[in-house]
Amino acid sequence: MFDFRPKVNVTVTQTGETFACAIGDSVLQGMLRLGRKGIPVGCVNGGCGVCKIKLVEGEISKIGPISRAHVTAEEEAEGYTLACRVSPTCAVTLAVAGKFEKPFTKGHAAQAGPSSTTP
Ligand code: FES
């Protein structure tokens, strides 16, 4: 079945991955719906905090409560949130910022191949 809802692009800075997310879907749902990767996936229900992200560019709206156990009020004011609890309202760029940021980033770097060396 076709999904005719309006969609916007979501880009993950660490991987450069971009996927189309329907407005109204959470960023994480949009990614999972397309079978894409980039943001760590946990409970998909706001409870574990592994999908923590930082909004770099664009606008998002909350579609569920953000647990203070995972995102403090100060962090939220700085753009941190949970990908399973927000929906994009326009094209957005975000950075993975959760517990798995390091292994996730390292793993991606390893897939990208060896880094160049200076001559
Ligand atoms: S996946 Fe668990 S809080 Fe988002």
Residues whose N, C-alpha, C, O or C-beta is under 5 A from the ligand:
A	BS01	FES	V41 G42 C43 V44 N45 G46 G47 C48 G49 V50 C51 L82 C84
